[in-house]
Amino acid sequence: MQLPPPMKSFLRQHNFSGKTIIPFNSNGGYGIGSTFDTVKELCPNSNVLEGFTMRGGSERDGQLLVIQGDKAKEAEKTVVKWLRTIKSKAPLH
């Protein structure tokens, strides 16, 4: 629900002015919370594009739940669709 401290430190320690940042994450079902907003706050002089989030694997009762089979195909389609929507907003270098 919050940007992890190591990511905050990384964003604070580097100058991303004028850079394009594309946030993404996977989660265990809680969503992005304030993470993408925090990225925007820590990189005020950057072009922060629309982020992407997807529920990934999680562990429940000692059983690891992963994205595989039909879920993997669905996940790939969703990621490709998102990449196409941001393609025109991300300058090529």
DSSP file (Angstrom, degrees, kcal/mol; ACC not computed):
  #  RESIDUE AA STRUCTURE BP1 BP2  ACC     N-H-->O    O-->H-N    N-H-->O    O-->H-N    TCO  KAPPA ALPHA  PHI   PSI    X-CA   Y-CA   Z-CA
    1    1 A M              0   0    0      0, 0.0    33,-2.6     0, 0.0     2,-0.3   0.000 360.0 360.0 360.0 -15.7    0.0    0.0    0.0
    2    2 A Q        -     0   0    0     31,-0.2    33,-0.1    32,-0.2    31,-0.1  -0.955 360.0 -94.9-132.3 152.8    3.1    2.3    0.3
    3    3 A L        -     0   0    0     -2,-0.3     5,-0.1    31,-0.1    29,-0.0  -0.476  52.6-108.9 -63.3 128.6    6.2    2.7   -1.7
    4    4 A P    >>  -     0   0    0      0, 0.0     4,-1.9     0, 0.0     3,-0.9  -0.288  24.0-115.6 -61.5 144.6    8.9    0.5    0.0
    5    5 A P  H 3> S+     0   0    0      0, 0.0     4,-2.6     0, 0.0     5,-0.2   0.840 113.9  57.2 -50.3 -41.1   11.7    2.5    1.8
    6    6 A P  H 3> S+     0   0    0      0, 0.0     4,-2.2     0, 0.0     5,-0.1   0.883 107.9  48.3 -62.0 -34.0   14.4    1.2   -0.6
    7    7 A M  H <> S+     0   0    0     -3,-0.9     4,-2.5     2,-0.2     5,-0.2   0.897 110.2  51.3 -70.1 -39.6   12.5    2.7   -3.6
    8    8 A K  H  X S+     0   0    0     -4,-1.9     4,-2.2     2,-0.2     5,-0.2   0.939 111.3  48.0 -60.0 -46.3   12.0    6.0   -1.7
    9    9 A S  H  X S+     0   0    0     -4,-2.6     4,-2.2     1,-0.2    -2,-0.2   0.921 110.9  51.2 -60.9 -44.7   15.7    6.2   -1.0
   10   10 A F  H  X S+     0   0    0     -4,-2.2     4,-0.8     1,-0.2    -1,-0.2   0.927 111.7  46.2 -59.3 -46.7   16.6    5.3   -4.7
   11   11 A L  H  < S+     0   0    0     -4,-2.5     3,-0.3     1,-0.2    -1,-0.2   0.846 114.2  48.6 -67.2 -33.8   14.3    8.1   -6.0
   12   12 A R  H  < S+     0   0    0     -4,-2.2    -1,-0.2    -5,-0.2    -2,-0.2   0.837 109.8  52.0 -72.9 -32.6   15.6   10.6   -3.5
   13   13 A Q  H  < S+     0   0    0     -4,-2.2     2,-0.4    -5,-0.2    -1,-0.2   0.572 105.2  61.5 -84.0  -9.6   19.3    9.8   -4.3
   14   14 A H  S  < S-     0   0    0     -4,-0.8     2,-0.8    -3,-0.3     0, 0.0  -0.911  78.7-125.6-122.8 147.7   19.1   10.2   -8.1
   15   15 A N        +     0   0    0     -2,-0.4    -3,-0.1     1,-0.1    28,-0.1  -0.803  30.3 168.9 -92.6 110.6   18.2   13.2  -10.2
   16   16 A F    >   +     0   0    0     -2,-0.8     3,-2.3    -5,-0.2    -1,-0.1   0.124  22.0 147.5-106.5  18.7   15.3   12.2  -12.6
   17   17 A S  T 3  S+     0   0    0      1,-0.3    29,-0.2    29,-0.1     3,-0.1  -0.325  75.9   7.6 -56.8 130.5   14.6   15.8  -13.8
   18   18 A G  T 3  S+     0   0    0     27,-3.3    -1,-0.3     1,-0.3     2,-0.2   0.434 105.2 121.6  77.6  -1.2   13.4   15.7  -17.4
   19   19 A K    <   -     0   0    0     -3,-2.3    28,-2.9    26,-0.1     2,-0.5  -0.566  64.0-121.7 -92.7 157.2   13.2   11.9  -17.4
   20   20 A T  E     -a   47   0A   0     26,-0.2     2,-0.4    -2,-0.2    28,-0.2  -0.875  27.1-166.2 -97.7 128.7   10.2    9.8  -18.1
   21   21 A I  E     -a   48   0A   0     26,-2.5    28,-2.7    -2,-0.5    22,-0.0  -0.956   8.2-168.6-117.9 132.8    9.2    7.4  -15.3
   22   22 A I        -     0   0    0     -2,-0.4     2,-0.1    26,-0.2    28,-0.1  -0.877  14.0-156.3-123.2  97.0    6.8    4.6  -15.7
   23   23 A P        +     0   0    0      0, 0.0    29,-1.5     0, 0.0     2,-0.3  -0.450  20.0 163.6 -76.1 145.0    5.8    3.0  -12.4
   24   24 A F  E     +b   52   0B   0     27,-0.2     2,-0.3    -2,-0.1    29,-0.2  -0.986   5.9 170.8-152.5 155.6    4.5   -0.5  -12.2
   25   25 A N  E     -b   53   0B   0     27,-2.1    29,-1.5    -2,-0.3     2,-0.3  -0.990  24.2-139.4-156.8 163.9    3.9   -3.1   -9.5
   26   26 A S  E     -b   54   0B   0     -2,-0.3     2,-0.3    27,-0.2    29,-0.2  -0.912  29.0-177.5-119.4 155.5    2.5   -6.5   -8.7
   27   27 A N  E     -b   55   0B   0     27,-1.8    29,-3.2    -2,-0.3     5,-0.1  -0.922  39.9-111.9-147.9 170.6    0.7   -7.0   -5.4
   28   28 A G  S    S-     0   0    0     -2,-0.3    27,-0.1    27,-0.2    30,-0.1   0.187  86.8 -64.8 -92.9  16.1   -1.0   -9.7   -3.4
   29   29 A G  S    S+     0   0    0     25,-0.1    26,-0.1     2,-0.1    29,-0.0   0.382 113.4  98.8 122.1  -2.7   -4.4   -8.1   -3.7
   30   30 A Y  S    S-     0   0    0      1,-0.2     3,-0.4     2,-0.0     2,-0.1   0.554  73.5-142.9 -94.4  -7.9   -4.1   -4.7   -2.0
   31   31 A G        -     0   0    0      1,-0.2    -1,-0.2    23,-0.0    -3,-0.1  -0.321  41.2 -50.5  79.4-163.9   -3.5   -2.6   -5.1
   32   32 A I    >   -     0   0    0      1,-0.2     3,-2.5    -5,-0.1    -1,-0.2   0.680  62.1-177.5 -88.6 -18.6   -1.2    0.4   -5.4
   33   33 A G  T 3  S-     0   0    0     -3,-0.4    -1,-0.2     1,-0.3   -31,-0.2  -0.377  72.1 -28.3  55.4-125.3   -2.3    2.4   -2.4
   34   34 A S  T 3> S+     0   0    0    -33,-2.6     4,-2.2     1,-0.1    -1,-0.3   0.257 108.6 109.0-103.1  10.0   -0.3    5.6   -2.4
   35   35 A T  H <> S+     0   0    0     -3,-2.5     4,-1.9   -34,-0.3    -1,-0.1   0.901  79.3  43.8 -60.6 -46.5    2.7    4.2   -4.2
   36   36 A F  H  > S+     0   0    0      1,-0.2     4,-1.9     2,-0.2    -1,-0.2   0.870 112.9  53.1 -69.4 -34.8    2.3    5.9   -7.6
   37   37 A D  H  > S+     0   0    0      1,-0.2     4,-2.2     2,-0.2    -1,-0.2   0.885 107.4  52.5 -63.8 -37.9    1.5    9.2   -5.9
   38   38 A T  H  X S+     0   0    0     -4,-2.2     4,-2.5     2,-0.2    -2,-0.2   0.890 105.8  53.6 -65.6 -39.3    4.6    9.0   -3.9
   39   39 A V  H  X S+     0   0    0     -4,-1.9     4,-1.1     1,-0.2    -1,-0.2   0.936 109.7  48.4 -59.6 -45.6    6.7    8.4   -7.1
   40   40 A K  H  < S+     0   0    0     -4,-1.9     3,-0.3     1,-0.2    -2,-0.2   0.896 111.9  49.5 -61.5 -40.9    5.2   11.7   -8.5
   41   41 A E  H  < S+     0   0    0     -4,-2.2    -1,-0.2     1,-0.2    -2,-0.2   0.886 112.8  46.1 -65.7 -39.6    5.9   13.5   -5.2
   42   42 A L  H  < S+     0   0    0     -4,-2.5    -1,-0.2     1,-0.3    -2,-0.2   0.619 119.2  41.7 -80.4 -12.6    9.6   12.3   -5.2
   43   43 A C    ><  +     0   0    0     -4,-1.1     3,-1.7    -3,-0.3    -1,-0.3  -0.469  67.0 155.9-130.0  60.5   10.1   13.1   -8.9
   44   44 A P  T 3  S+     0   0    0      0, 0.0    -1,-0.1     0, 0.0     4,-0.1   0.729  74.2  49.5 -65.4 -22.8    8.4   16.5   -9.4
   45   45 A N  T 3  S+     0   0    0     -3,-0.1   -27,-3.3     2,-0.1     2,-0.3   0.097  98.3  90.8-103.1  22.5   10.4   17.5  -12.4
   46   46 A S  S <  S-     0   0    0     -3,-1.7     2,-1.0   -29,-0.2   -26,-0.2  -0.749  82.4-114.1-113.9 161.2    9.9   14.2  -14.2
   47   47 A N  E     -a   20   0A   0    -28,-2.9   -26,-2.5    -2,-0.3     2,-0.7  -0.825  36.1-168.3 -93.4  97.2    7.3   13.0  -16.7
   48   48 A V  E     -a   21   0A   0     -2,-1.0   -26,-0.2   -28,-0.2     3,-0.1  -0.804   9.5-155.2 -94.0 113.3    5.5   10.3  -14.6
   49   49 A L        -     0   0    0    -28,-2.7     2,-0.1    -2,-0.7    37,-0.1  -0.232  36.2 -65.8 -82.6 172.6    3.3    8.2  -16.9
   50   50 A E        -     0   0    0    -28,-0.1    -1,-0.2     1,-0.1     2,-0.1  -0.371  60.3-133.8 -58.9 128.0    0.2    6.2  -16.0
   51   51 A G        -     0   0    0     -2,-0.1     2,-0.4    -3,-0.1   -27,-0.2  -0.267   9.5-137.2 -82.7 171.2    1.3    3.3  -13.8
   52   52 A F  E     -b   24   0B   0    -29,-1.5   -27,-2.1    -2,-0.1     2,-0.4  -0.989  18.0-178.9-131.1 137.6    0.3   -0.3  -14.0
   53   53 A T  E     +b   25   0B   0     -2,-0.4     2,-0.4   -29,-0.2   -27,-0.2  -0.993   1.5 177.6-135.7 145.6   -0.6   -2.7  -11.3
   54   54 A M  E     -b   26   0B   0    -29,-1.5   -27,-1.8    -2,-0.4     2,-0.5  -0.995  35.9-112.4-145.9 139.0   -1.5   -6.3  -11.4
   55   55 A R  E     -b   27   0B   0     -2,-0.4   -27,-0.2   -29,-0.2     3,-0.1  -0.595  46.2-178.4 -70.0 123.0   -2.3   -8.8   -8.7
   56   56 A G        -     0   0    0    -29,-3.2     2,-0.1    -2,-0.5    -1,-0.1  -0.065  35.7 -44.3-103.5-155.0    0.5  -11.3   -8.7
   57   57 A G        -     0   0    0     10,-0.1     2,-0.3    -2,-0.1    -1,-0.3  -0.372  54.0-177.4 -74.0 155.9    1.3  -14.4   -6.7
   58   58 A S  E     -C   65   0C   0      7,-0.9     7,-3.1     5,-0.1     2,-0.5  -0.950  24.9-117.3-145.8 165.2    0.8  -14.5   -3.0
   59   59 A E  E     +C   64   0C   0     -2,-0.3     2,-0.4     5,-0.2     5,-0.2  -0.920  30.5 175.0-111.5 129.0    1.3  -17.1   -0.4
   60   60 A R  E >   -C   63   0C   0      3,-2.3     3,-2.2    -2,-0.5    -2,-0.0  -0.988  69.2 -14.5-135.3 126.4   -1.5  -18.6    1.6
   61   61 A D  T 3  S-     0   0    0     -2,-0.4    -1,-0.1     1,-0.3     3,-0.1   0.852 127.5 -54.0  52.6  39.0   -1.3  -21.4    4.1
   62   62 A G  T 3  S+     0   0    0      1,-0.2     2,-0.6     0, 0.0    -1,-0.3   0.468 113.5 118.3  79.4   0.5    2.2  -22.3    2.9
   63   63 A Q  E <   -C   60   0C   0     -3,-2.2    -3,-2.3     2,-0.0     2,-0.5  -0.898  60.0-138.6-106.3 123.7    1.0  -22.6   -0.8
   64   64 A L  E     -C   59   0C   0     -2,-0.6     2,-0.6    -5,-0.2    -5,-0.2  -0.674  12.8-155.1 -81.4 123.9    2.6  -20.3   -3.3
   65   65 A L  E     +C   58   0C   0     -7,-3.1    -7,-0.9    -2,-0.5     2,-0.3  -0.891  21.0 177.8-100.3 119.1    0.0  -19.0   -5.8
   66   66 A V        -     0   0    0     -2,-0.6     2,-0.8    -9,-0.2     5,-0.1  -0.758  37.1-103.1-119.8 163.9    1.6  -17.9   -9.0
   67   67 A I        +     0   0    0     -2,-0.3     2,-0.3     4,-0.1   -10,-0.1  -0.789  63.8 135.9 -86.3 113.7    0.4  -16.6  -12.4
   68   68 A Q    >   +     0   0    0     -2,-0.8     3,-1.3     4,-0.0     4,-0.3  -0.963  45.8   8.8-152.2 167.0    0.5  -19.5  -14.8
   69   69 A G  T 3> S-     0   0    0     -2,-0.3     4,-1.7     1,-0.3     3,-0.3  -0.364 129.7  -3.1  62.9-132.8   -1.6  -21.2  -17.5
   70   70 A D  H 3> S+     0   0    0      1,-0.2     4,-2.4     2,-0.2    -1,-0.3   0.843 135.9  57.1 -61.3 -35.0   -4.6  -19.1  -18.6
   71   71 A K  H <> S+     0   0    0     -3,-1.3     4,-2.5     1,-0.2    -1,-0.2   0.880 105.0  51.6 -64.7 -37.0   -3.9  -16.5  -15.9
   72   72 A A  H  > S+     0   0    0     -3,-0.3     4,-2.4    -4,-0.3    -2,-0.2   0.904 110.1  48.7 -66.0 -41.4   -0.4  -16.0  -17.4
   73   73 A K  H  X S+     0   0    0     -4,-1.7     4,-2.1     2,-0.2    -2,-0.2   0.914 112.8  47.8 -64.2 -42.5   -1.9  -15.5  -20.9
   74   74 A E  H  X S+     0   0    0     -4,-2.4     4,-2.1     2,-0.2    -2,-0.2   0.907 111.1  51.2 -63.9 -42.1   -4.4  -13.0  -19.5
   75   75 A A  H  X S+     0   0    0     -4,-2.5     4,-2.4     1,-0.2    -2,-0.2   0.910 108.9  51.1 -61.8 -43.1   -1.7  -11.2  -17.6
   76   76 A E  H  X S+     0   0    0     -4,-2.4     4,-2.6     1,-0.2     5,-0.2   0.922 110.0  49.1 -62.4 -44.4    0.4  -10.9  -20.8
   77   77 A K  H  X S+     0   0    0     -4,-2.1     4,-2.2     1,-0.2    -1,-0.2   0.898 111.3  50.3 -61.2 -40.5   -2.5   -9.5  -22.8
   78   78 A T  H  X S+     0   0    0     -4,-2.1     4,-2.1     2,-0.2    -2,-0.2   0.903 111.5  47.2 -65.8 -42.2   -3.2   -6.9  -20.0
   79   79 A V  H  X S+     0   0    0     -4,-2.4     4,-2.7     2,-0.2    -2,-0.2   0.922 111.7  50.3 -65.7 -44.4    0.5   -5.8  -19.9
   80   80 A V  H  X S+     0   0    0     -4,-2.6     4,-2.1     1,-0.2    -2,-0.2   0.907 109.9  51.2 -61.3 -41.7    0.7   -5.5  -23.7
   81   81 A K  H  X S+     0   0    0     -4,-2.2     4,-1.6    -5,-0.2    -1,-0.2   0.927 111.4  47.7 -61.0 -45.1   -2.5   -3.4  -23.7
   82   82 A W  H  X S+     0   0    0     -4,-2.1     4,-1.6     1,-0.2    -2,-0.2   0.919 109.7  52.6 -62.2 -44.7   -1.1   -1.1  -21.0
   83   83 A L  H  X S+     0   0    0     -4,-2.7     4,-1.2     1,-0.2    -1,-0.2   0.875 107.7  52.2 -60.9 -37.0    2.2   -0.7  -22.9
   84   84 A R  H  X S+     0   0    0     -4,-2.1     4,-0.5     1,-0.2    -1,-0.2   0.868 106.8  53.2 -66.6 -35.3    0.4    0.3  -26.0
   85   85 A T  H  < S+     0   0    0     -4,-1.6    -1,-0.2     1,-0.2    -2,-0.2   0.837 115.9  38.5 -70.2 -31.0   -1.6    3.0  -24.1
   86   86 A I  H >X S+     0   0    0     -4,-1.6     3,-1.4     1,-0.2     4,-1.0   0.590  92.0  91.2 -93.5 -10.4    1.6    4.6  -22.8
   87   87 A K  H >< S+     0   0    0     -4,-1.2     3,-0.7     1,-0.3    -1,-0.2   0.880  87.6  47.2 -53.4 -45.1    3.7    4.1  -25.9
   88   88 A S  T 3< S+     0   0    0     -4,-0.5    -1,-0.3     1,-0.2    -2,-0.1   0.667 111.3  53.0 -73.6 -14.9    2.8    7.5  -27.4
   89   89 A K  T <4 S+     0   0    0     -3,-1.4    -1,-0.2    -4,-0.1    -2,-0.2   0.572  94.3  77.6 -96.0 -11.1    3.5    9.2  -24.1
   90   90 A A  S << S-     0   0    0     -4,-1.0    -1,-0.1    -3,-0.7     2,-0.0  -0.882  80.3-134.0-103.7 113.8    7.0    7.9  -23.6
   91   91 A P        -     0   0    0      0, 0.0     2,-0.4     0, 0.0   -71,-0.1  -0.364  19.3-123.4 -65.2 142.3    9.6    9.6  -25.8
   92   92 A L              0   0    0      1,-0.1     0, 0.0    -2,-0.0     0, 0.0  -0.728 360.0 360.0 -86.7 134.0   12.0    7.3  -27.5
   93   93 A H              0   0    0     -2,-0.4    -1,-0.1     0, 0.0     0, 0.0   0.326 360.0 360.0-122.5 360.0   15.7    7.9  -26.8
